[in-house]
Structure formats: C-alpha cells, structure tokens
C-alpha cells in the first residue's frame, strides 16, 4: 500500500490516503479434474472492446 508505485497511482487517481482500506480474502481449496489460466486486460488499453475472463 505504501510502495512508490501505489502512492503514485493514488496521486494520479486523486485518492486520498484516508480513503485507503485493506481486504483479506480466504477461499476453500476444492479438488478439480481440470485446470486453466484466465487472463485479464486493462480495459483502458488498446483492446478495450475485448472481454475480461475471470
């Protein structure tokens, strides 16, 4: 939260330091028969019309 990259991002996005919060997500592991990789895309880049898979 306090790396130079994060601080610069908040400054660019006009996010105040007192608006910060943190979240921890815990998920149960499940057995699977198949696995895969999902890719996401920053919609502000060139490929804005491509869907985001999660």
C-alpha positions, 0 to 999 in steps of 0.5 A, spaced: 500 500 500 505 504 501 510 502 495 512 508 490 508 505 485 501 505 489 502 512 492 503 514 485 497 511 482 493 514 488 496 521 486 494 520 479 487 517 481 486 523 486 485 518 492 486 520 498 490 516 503 484 516 508 480 513 503 485 507 503 482 500 506 485 493 506 481 486 504 483 479 506 480 474 502 480 466 504 477 461 499 476 453 500 481 449 496 476 444 492 479 438 488 478 439 480 479 434 474 481 440 470 485 446 470 486 453 466 489 460 466 484 466 465 487 472 463 485 479 464 486 486 460 486 493 462 480 495 459 483 502 458 488 499 453 488 498 446 483 492 446 478 495 450 472 492 446 475 485 448 472 481 454 475 480 461 475 472 463 475 471 470 
